[in-house]
Amino acid sequence: MSFLVQQVAENSPAARLGLRAGGIKSQIGLNEILLGGDVILEVVGVQVSEDCHQEIERRLSKMKQGDVITVKVLRAGKIVHFIATLGR
């Protein structure tokens, strides 16, 4: 399981981290989605899974300015690691 990045808001933490949004419109059933963006595999050391949301939220909520956030994504078939310091 993973998170598909469909949109990245300007000046958001995701934008500052360097995540890329999708740009290819596709239809799955009645849902329109944007493909081609990053696929998030891991956030702050928690592998993305069906029941990971609470643990990711818990870890992020404990972070403070100066802490380091890590995100592992699949981009264009390659694993890419992003590291950023909060508050900078």
Backbone atoms as SQL, in Angstrom:
CREATE TABLE atoms (id INTEGER PRIMARY KEY, chain TEXT, resi INTEGER, resn TEXT, atom TEXT, x REAL, y REAL, z REAL);
INSERT INTO atoms VALUES
  (1, 'A', 1, 'MET', 'N', 0.844, -1.178, 0.000),
  (2, 'A', 1, 'MET', 'CA', 0.000, 0.000, 0.000),
  (3, 'A', 1, 'MET', 'C', 0.889, 1.241, 0.000),
  (4, 'A', 2, 'SER', 'N', 0.339, 2.337, -0.512),
  (5, 'A', 2, 'SER', 'CA', 1.084, 3.587, -0.568),
  (6, 'A', 2, 'SER', 'C', 0.108, 4.743, -0.734),
  (7, 'A', 3, 'PHE', 'N', 0.620, 5.958, -0.632),
  (8, 'A', 3, 'PHE', 'CA', -0.176, 7.168, -0.857),
  (9, 'A', 3, 'PHE', 'C', 0.224, 7.753, -2.196),
  (10, 'A', 4, 'LEU', 'N', -0.738, 7.995, -3.060),
  (11, 'A', 4, 'LEU', 'CA', -0.487, 8.612, -4.355),
  (12, 'A', 4, 'LEU', 'C', -0.635, 10.121, -4.210),
  (13, 'A', 5, 'VAL', 'N', 0.405, 10.855, -4.561),
  (14, 'A', 5, 'VAL', 'CA', 0.355, 12.315, -4.479),
  (15, 'A', 5, 'VAL', 'C', -0.320, 12.822, -5.749),
  (16, 'A', 6, 'GLN', 'N', -1.538, 13.367, -5.577),
  (17, 'A', 6, 'GLN', 'CA', -2.286, 13.889, -6.716),
  (18, 'A', 6, 'GLN', 'C', -2.117, 15.394, -6.847),
  (19, 'A', 7, 'GLN', 'N', -2.033, 16.087, -5.703),
  (20, 'A', 7, 'GLN', 'CA', -1.882, 17.532, -5.716),
  (21, 'A', 7, 'GLN', 'C', -0.911, 17.940, -4.621),
  (22, 'A', 8, 'VAL', 'N', -0.209, 19.034, -4.849),
  (23, 'A', 8, 'VAL', 'CA', 0.683, 19.619, -3.845),
  (24, 'A', 8, 'VAL', 'C', 0.376, 21.116, -3.811),
  (25, 'A', 9, 'ALA', 'N', -0.078, 21.583, -2.664),
  (26, 'A', 9, 'ALA', 'CA', -0.417, 22.999, -2.521),
  (27, 'A', 9, 'ALA', 'C', 0.852, 23.851, -2.507),
  (28, 'A', 10, 'GLU', 'N', 0.773, 25.003, -3.145),
  (29, 'A', 10, 'GLU', 'CA', 1.892, 25.940, -3.187),
  (30, 'A', 10, 'GLU', 'C', 2.291, 26.350, -1.769),
  (31, 'A', 11, 'ASN', 'N', 3.585, 26.384, -1.500),
  (32, 'A', 11, 'ASN', 'CA', 4.155, 26.773, -0.201),
  (33, 'A', 11, 'ASN', 'C', 3.755, 25.857, 0.952),
  (34, 'A', 12, 'SER', 'N', 3.258, 24.671, 0.671),
  (35, 'A', 12, 'SER', 'CA', 2.879, 23.707, 1.707),
  (36, 'A', 12, 'SER', 'C', 4.115, 22.938, 2.159),
  (37, 'A', 13, 'PRO', 'N', 4.024, 22.228, 3.293),
  (38, 'A', 13, 'PRO', 'CA', 5.146, 21.381, 3.709),
  (39, 'A', 13, 'PRO', 'C', 5.530, 20.372, 2.621),
  (40, 'A', 14, 'ALA', 'N', 4.544, 19.828, 1.917),
  (41, 'A', 14, 'ALA', 'CA', 4.842, 18.877, 0.841),
  (42, 'A', 14, 'ALA', 'C', 5.618, 19.540, -0.289),
  (43, 'A', 15, 'ALA', 'N', 5.251, 20.775, -0.621),
  (44, 'A', 15, 'ALA', 'CA', 5.969, 21.511, -1.669),
  (45, 'A', 15, 'ALA', 'C', 7.390, 21.813, -1.231),
  (46, 'A', 16, 'ARG', 'N', 7.556, 22.239, 0.011),
  (47, 'A', 16, 'ARG', 'CA', 8.905, 22.550, 0.511),
  (48, 'A', 16, 'ARG', 'C', 9.767, 21.300, 0.586),
  (49, 'A', 17, 'LEU', 'N', 9.141, 20.160, 0.827),
  (50, 'A', 17, 'LEU', 'CA', 9.877, 18.897, 0.877),
  (51, 'A', 17, 'LEU', 'C', 10.324, 18.469, -0.515),
  (52, 'A', 18, 'GLY', 'N', 9.557, 18.883, -1.539),
  (53, 'A', 18, 'GLY', 'CA', 9.916, 18.540, -2.922),
  (54, 'A', 18, 'GLY', 'C', 9.037, 17.477, -3.548),
  (55, 'A', 19, 'LEU', 'N', 7.896, 17.172, -2.913),
  (56, 'A', 19, 'LEU', 'CA', 7.008, 16.167, -3.486),
  (57, 'A', 19, 'LEU', 'C', 6.395, 16.677, -4.785),
  (58, 'A', 20, 'ARG', 'N', 6.169, 15.745, -5.718),
  (59, 'A', 20, 'ARG', 'CA', 5.609, 16.092, -7.028),
  (60, 'A', 20, 'ARG', 'C', 4.205, 15.532, -7.175),
  (61, 'A', 21, 'ALA', 'N', 3.320, 16.367, -7.683),
  (62, 'A', 21, 'ALA', 'CA', 1.931, 15.978, -7.909),
  (63, 'A', 21, 'ALA', 'C', 1.772, 15.277, -9.248),
  (64, 'A', 22, 'GLY', 'N', 0.653, 14.574, -9.378),
  (65, 'A', 22, 'GLY', 'CA', 0.314, 13.939, -10.640),
  (66, 'A', 22, 'GLY', 'C', -0.205, 14.959, -11.632),
  (67, 'A', 23, 'GLY', 'N', -0.217, 14.584, -12.898),
  (68, 'A', 23, 'GLY', 'CA', -0.699, 15.493, -13.928),
  (69, 'A', 23, 'GLY', 'C', -1.427, 14.781, -15.046),
  (70, 'A', 24, 'ILE', 'N', -1.594, 13.473, -14.889),
  (71, 'A', 24, 'ILE', 'CA', -2.257, 12.687, -15.927),
  (72, 'A', 24, 'ILE', 'C', -3.638, 12.293, -15.413),
  (73, 'A', 25, 'LYS', 'N', -4.685, 12.872, -16.006),
  (74, 'A', 25, 'LYS', 'CA', -6.042, 12.550, -15.574),
  (75, 'A', 25, 'LYS', 'C', -6.412, 11.132, -15.981),
  (76, 'A', 26, 'SER', 'N', -7.003, 10.406, -15.026),
  (77, 'A', 26, 'SER', 'CA', -7.414, 9.037, -15.281),
  (78, 'A', 26, 'SER', 'C', -8.724, 8.768, -14.551),
  (79, 'A', 27, 'GLN', 'N', -9.455, 7.804, -15.019),
  (80, 'A', 27, 'GLN', 'CA', -10.742, 7.450, -14.424),
  (81, 'A', 27, 'GLN', 'C', -10.656, 6.025, -13.910),
  (82, 'A', 28, 'ILE', 'N', -10.990, 5.827, -12.642),
  (83, 'A', 28, 'ILE', 'CA', -11.101, 4.493, -12.064),
  (84, 'A', 28, 'ILE', 'C', -12.511, 4.387, -11.509),
  (85, 'A', 29, 'GLY', 'N', -13.347, 3.621, -12.181),
  (86, 'A', 29, 'GLY', 'CA', -14.762, 3.585, -11.822),
  (87, 'A', 29, 'GLY', 'C', -15.353, 4.965, -12.029),
  (88, 'A', 30, 'LEU', 'N', -15.974, 5.501, -10.979),
  (89, 'A', 30, 'LEU', 'CA', -16.555, 6.835, -11.060),
  (90, 'A', 30, 'LEU', 'C', -15.600, 7.908, -10.555),
  (91, 'A', 31, 'ASN', 'N', -14.408, 7.509, -10.108),
  (92, 'A', 31, 'ASN', 'CA', -13.452, 8.441, -9.515),
  (93, 'A', 31, 'ASN', 'C', -12.411, 8.897, -10.531),
  (94, 'A', 32, 'GLU', 'N', -12.233, 10.218, -10.614),
  (95, 'A', 32, 'GLU', 'CA', -11.170, 10.777, -11.433),
  (96, 'A', 32, 'GLU', 'C', -9.962, 11.023, -10.534),
  (97, 'A', 33, 'ILE', 'N', -8.795, 10.553, -10.956),
  (98, 'A', 33, 'ILE', 'CA', -7.575, 10.760, -10.182),
  (99, 'A', 33, 'ILE', 'C', -6.484, 11.294, -11.105),
  (100, 'A', 34, 'LEU', 'N', -5.445, 11.838, -10.479),
  (101, 'A', 34, 'LEU', 'CA', -4.287, 12.327, -11.223),
  (102, 'A', 34, 'LEU', 'C', -3.126, 11.365, -10.999),
  (103, 'A', 35, 'LEU', 'N', -2.643, 10.786, -12.061),
  (104, 'A', 35, 'LEU', 'CA', -1.516, 9.851, -11.994),
  (105, 'A', 35, 'LEU', 'C', -0.227, 10.562, -12.373),
  (106, 'A', 36, 'GLY', 'N', 0.897, 9.915, -12.092),
  (107, 'A', 36, 'GLY', 'CA', 2.194, 10.434, -12.500),
  (108, 'A', 36, 'GLY', 'C', 2.933, 11.156, -11.401),
  (109, 'A', 37, 'GLY', 'N', 2.296, 11.327, -10.251),
  (110, 'A', 37, 'GLY', 'CA', 2.965, 11.984, -9.129),
  (111, 'A', 37, 'GLY', 'C', 3.755, 10.991, -8.299),
  (112, 'A', 38, 'ASP', 'N', 4.385, 11.512, -7.256),
  (113, 'A', 38, 'ASP', 'CA', 5.128, 10.653, -6.341),
  (114, 'A', 38, 'ASP', 'C', 4.193, 9.672, -5.651),
  (115, 'A', 39, 'VAL', 'N', 4.742, 8.541, -5.268),
  (116, 'A', 39, 'VAL', 'CA', 4.020, 7.543, -4.493),
  (117, 'A', 39, 'VAL', 'C', 4.745, 7.446, -3.151),
  (118, 'A', 40, 'ILE', 'N', 4.068, 7.838, -2.082),
  (119, 'A', 40, 'ILE', 'CA', 4.697, 7.856, -0.755),
  (120, 'A', 40, 'ILE', 'C', 4.699, 6.447, -0.185),
  (121, 'A', 41, 'LEU', 'N', 5.891, 5.984, 0.188),
  (122, 'A', 41, 'LEU', 'CA', 6.068, 4.643, 0.727),
  (123, 'A', 41, 'LEU', 'C', 6.281, 4.639, 2.240),
  (124, 'A', 42, 'GLU', 'N', 6.876, 5.719, 2.759),
  (125, 'A', 42, 'GLU', 'CA', 7.229, 5.761, 4.180),
  (126, 'A', 42, 'GLU', 'C', 7.291, 7.211, 4.637),
  (127, 'A', 43, 'VAL', 'N', 6.783, 7.476, 5.847),
  (128, 'A', 43, 'VAL', 'CA', 6.810, 8.809, 6.441),
  (129, 'A', 43, 'VAL', 'C', 7.316, 8.682, 7.869),
  (130, 'A', 44, 'VAL', 'N', 8.299, 9.466, 8.237),
  (131, 'A', 44, 'VAL', 'CA', 8.924, 9.468, 9.576),
  (132, 'A', 44, 'VAL', 'C', 9.162, 8.060, 10.103),
  (133, 'A', 45, 'GLY', 'N', 9.671, 7.193, 9.238),
  (134, 'A', 45, 'GLY', 'CA', 10.023, 5.836, 9.644),
  (135, 'A', 45, 'GLY', 'C', 8.879, 4.855, 9.695),
  (136, 'A', 46, 'VAL', 'N', 7.678, 5.282, 9.311),
  (137, 'A', 46, 'VAL', 'CA', 6.516, 4.397, 9.317),
  (138, 'A', 46, 'VAL', 'C', 6.187, 4.014, 7.880),
  (139, 'A', 47, 'GLN', 'N', 6.251, 2.713, 7.607),
  (140, 'A', 47, 'GLN', 'CA', 5.913, 2.240, 6.272),
  (141, 'A', 47, 'GLN', 'C', 4.416, 2.409, 6.048),
  (142, 'A', 48, 'VAL', 'N', 4.058, 2.922, 4.871),
  (143, 'A', 48, 'VAL', 'CA', 2.648, 3.133, 4.549),
  (144, 'A', 48, 'VAL', 'C', 1.968, 1.774, 4.436),
  (145, 'A', 49, 'SER', 'N', 0.872, 1.651, 5.173),
  (146, 'A', 49, 'SER', 'CA', 0.071, 0.431, 5.161),
  (147, 'A', 49, 'SER', 'C', -1.375, 0.817, 5.416),
  (148, 'A', 50, 'GLU', 'N', -2.238, -0.165, 5.412),
  (149, 'A', 50, 'GLU', 'CA', -3.657, 0.098, 5.595),
  (150, 'A', 50, 'GLU', 'C', -3.966, 0.764, 6.936),
  (151, 'A', 51, 'ASP', 'N', -3.173, 0.479, 7.960),
  (152, 'A', 51, 'ASP', 'CA', -3.465, 1.006, 9.299),
  (153, 'A', 51, 'ASP', 'C', -2.363, 1.910, 9.850),
  (154, 'A', 52, 'CYS', 'N', -1.665, 2.617, 8.986),
  (155, 'A', 52, 'CYS', 'CA', -0.522, 3.435, 9.406),
  (156, 'A', 52, 'CYS', 'C', -0.893, 4.862, 9.796),
  (157, 'A', 53, 'HIS', 'N', -2.074, 5.311, 9.440),
  (158, 'A', 53, 'HIS', 'CA', -2.440, 6.723, 9.600),
  (159, 'A', 53, 'HIS', 'C', -2.262, 7.233, 11.025),
  (160, 'A', 54, 'GLN', 'N', -2.745, 6.507, 11.998),
  (161, 'A', 54, 'GLN', 'CA', -2.661, 6.973, 13.385),
  (162, 'A', 54, 'GLN', 'C', -1.212, 7.080, 13.859),
  (163, 'A', 55, 'GLU', 'N', -0.390, 6.121, 13.478),
  (164, 'A', 55, 'GLU', 'CA', 1.017, 6.161, 13.911),
  (165, 'A', 55, 'GLU', 'C', 1.753, 7.327, 13.259),
  (166, 'A', 56, 'ILE', 'N', 1.500, 7.567, 11.983),
  (167, 'A', 56, 'ILE', 'CA', 2.126, 8.711, 11.315),
  (168, 'A', 56, 'ILE', 'C', 1.663, 10.007, 11.974),
  (169, 'A', 57, 'GLU', 'N', 0.372, 10.145, 12.208),
  (170, 'A', 57, 'GLU', 'CA', -0.153, 11.341, 12.876),
  (171, 'A', 57, 'GLU', 'C', 0.455, 11.512, 14.266),
  (172, 'A', 58, 'ARG', 'N', 0.585, 10.419, 14.999),
  (173, 'A', 58, 'ARG', 'CA', 1.158, 10.476, 16.345),
  (174, 'A', 58, 'ARG', 'C', 2.590, 10.990, 16.300),
  (175, 'A', 59, 'ARG', 'N', 3.377, 10.448, 15.400),
  (176, 'A', 59, 'ARG', 'CA', 4.786, 10.865, 15.304),
  (177, 'A', 59, 'ARG', 'C', 4.911, 12.316, 14.841),
  (178, 'A', 60, 'LEU', 'N', 4.104, 12.706, 13.850),
  (179, 'A', 60, 'LEU', 'CA', 4.169, 14.083, 13.358),
  (180, 'A', 60, 'LEU', 'C', 3.717, 15.082, 14.425),
  (181, 'A', 61, 'SER', 'N', 2.710, 14.717, 15.207),
  (182, 'A', 61, 'SER', 'CA', 2.199, 15.639, 16.229),
  (183, 'A', 61, 'SER', 'C', 3.204, 15.890, 17.345),
  (184, 'A', 62, 'LYS', 'N', 4.144, 14.979, 17.542),
  (185, 'A', 62, 'LYS', 'CA', 5.168, 15.131, 18.585),
  (186, 'A', 62, 'LYS', 'C', 6.380, 15.926, 18.105),
  (187, 'A', 63, 'MET', 'N', 6.444, 16.187, 16.811),
  (188, 'A', 63, 'MET', 'CA', 7.607, 16.884, 16.265),
  (189, 'A', 63, 'MET', 'C', 7.536, 18.374, 16.563),
  (190, 'A', 64, 'LYS', 'N', 8.717, 18.960, 16.690),
  (191, 'A', 64, 'LYS', 'CA', 8.803, 20.398, 16.967),
  (192, 'A', 64, 'LYS', 'C', 9.829, 21.026, 16.033),
  (193, 'A', 65, 'GLN', 'N', 9.898, 22.337, 16.040),
  (194, 'A', 65, 'GLN', 'CA', 10.831, 23.045, 15.184),
  (195, 'A', 65, 'GLN', 'C', 12.243, 22.509, 15.410),
  (196, 'A', 66, 'GLY', 'N', 12.928, 22.251, 14.326),
  (197, 'A', 66, 'GLY', 'CA', 14.284, 21.725, 14.377),
  (198, 'A', 66, 'GLY', 'C', 14.359, 20.215, 14.218),
  (199, 'A', 67, 'ASP', 'N', 13.221, 19.512, 14.409),
  (200, 'A', 67, 'ASP', 'CA', 13.205, 18.067, 14.190),
  (201, 'A', 67, 'ASP', 'C', 13.301, 17.774, 12.694),
  (202, 'A', 68, 'VAL', 'N', 13.770, 16.593, 12.382),
  (203, 'A', 68, 'VAL', 'CA', 13.943, 16.186, 10.985),
  (204, 'A', 68, 'VAL', 'C', 12.812, 15.254, 10.581),
  (205, 'A', 69, 'ILE', 'N', 12.212, 15.558, 9.437),
  (206, 'A', 69, 'ILE', 'CA', 11.172, 14.702, 8.881),
  (207, 'A', 69, 'ILE', 'C', 11.745, 13.986, 7.661),
  (208, 'A', 70, 'THR', 'N', 11.419, 12.704, 7.543),
  (209, 'A', 70, 'THR', 'CA', 11.890, 11.910, 6.406),
  (210, 'A', 70, 'THR', 'C', 10.688, 11.328, 5.675),
  (211, 'A', 71, 'VAL', 'N', 10.788, 11.294, 4.359),
  (212, 'A', 71, 'VAL', 'CA', 9.747, 10.712, 3.520),
  (213, 'A', 71, 'VAL', 'C', 10.432, 9.923, 2.416),
  (214, 'A', 72, 'LYS', 'N', 9.972, 8.690, 2.221),
  (215, 'A', 72, 'LYS', 'CA', 10.512, 7.855, 1.137),
  (216, 'A', 72, 'LYS', 'C', 9.422, 7.715, 0.083),
  (217, 'A', 73, 'VAL', 'N', 9.763, 8.031, -1.175),
  (218, 'A', 73, 'VAL', 'CA', 8.789, 7.966, -2.261),
  (219, 'A', 73, 'VAL', 'C', 9.325, 7.145, -3.427),
  (220, 'A', 74, 'LEU', 'N', 8.394, 6.713, -4.238),
  (221, 'A', 74, 'LEU', 'CA', 8.715, 6.108, -5.525),
  (222, 'A', 74, 'LEU', 'C', 8.442, 7.179, -6.563),
  (223, 'A', 75, 'ARG', 'N', 9.474, 7.547, -7.314),
  (224, 'A', 75, 'ARG', 'CA', 9.362, 8.578, -8.351),
  (225, 'A', 75, 'ARG', 'C', 9.989, 8.046, -9.627),
  (226, 'A', 76, 'ALA', 'N', 9.162, 7.948, -10.658),
  (227, 'A', 76, 'ALA', 'CA', 9.640, 7.493, -11.972),
  (228, 'A', 76, 'ALA', 'C', 10.407, 6.180, -11.867),
  (229, 'A', 77, 'GLY', 'N', 9.895, 5.275, -11.028),
  (230, 'A', 77, 'GLY', 'CA', 10.489, 3.946, -10.908),
  (231, 'A', 77, 'GLY', 'C', 11.682, 3.844, -9.983),
  (232, 'A', 78, 'LYS', 'N', 12.055, 4.934, -9.323),
  (233, 'A', 78, 'LYS', 'CA', 13.207, 4.922, -8.419),
  (234, 'A', 78, 'LYS', 'C', 12.787, 5.367, -7.028),
  (235, 'A', 79, 'ILE', 'N', 13.435, 4.790, -6.019),
  (236, 'A', 79, 'ILE', 'CA', 13.202, 5.181, -4.635),
  (237, 'A', 79, 'ILE', 'C', 13.979, 6.467, -4.359),
  (238, 'A', 80, 'VAL', 'N', 13.289, 7.469, -3.820),
  (239, 'A', 80, 'VAL', 'CA', 13.906, 8.750, -3.497),
  (240, 'A', 80, 'VAL', 'C', 13.600, 9.070, -2.040),
  (241, 'A', 81, 'HIS', 'N', 14.621, 9.516, -1.304),
  (242, 'A', 81, 'HIS', 'CA', 14.467, 9.879, 0.107),
  (243, 'A', 81, 'HIS', 'C', 14.518, 11.397, 0.236),
  (244, 'A', 82, 'PHE', 'N', 13.544, 11.952, 0.952),
  (245, 'A', 82, 'PHE', 'CA', 13.502, 13.367, 1.225),
  (246, 'A', 82, 'PHE', 'C', 13.709, 13.593, 2.717),
  (247, 'A', 83, 'ILE', 'N', 14.518, 14.572, 3.036),
  (248, 'A', 83, 'ILE', 'CA', 14.792, 14.923, 4.430),
  (249, 'A', 83, 'ILE', 'C', 14.667, 16.430, 4.556),
  (250, 'A', 84, 'ALA', 'N', 13.931, 16.862, 5.568),
  (251, 'A', 84, 'ALA', 'CA', 13.775, 18.307, 5.796),
  (252, 'A', 84, 'ALA', 'C', 13.760, 18.571, 7.293),
  (253, 'A', 85, 'THR', 'N', 14.211, 19.747, 7.665),
  (254, 'A', 85, 'THR', 'CA', 14.167, 20.180, 9.062),
  (255, 'A', 85, 'THR', 'C', 12.931, 21.050, 9.236),
  (256, 'A', 86, 'LEU', 'N', 12.129, 20.730, 10.227),
  (257, 'A', 86, 'LEU', 'CA', 10.902, 21.499, 10.479),
  (258, 'A', 86, 'LEU', 'C', 11.228, 22.907, 10.915),
  (259, 'A', 87, 'GLY', 'N', 10.455, 23.830, 10.407),
  (260, 'A', 87, 'GLY', 'CA', 10.620, 25.232, 10.797),
  (261, 'A', 87, 'GLY', 'C', 11.657, 25.981, 10.022),
  (262, 'A', 88, 'ARG', 'N', 12.185, 25.392, 8.983),
  (263, 'A', 88, 'ARG', 'CA', 13.202, 26.049, 8.157),
  (264, 'A', 88, 'ARG', 'C', 12.788, 26.059, 6.723);
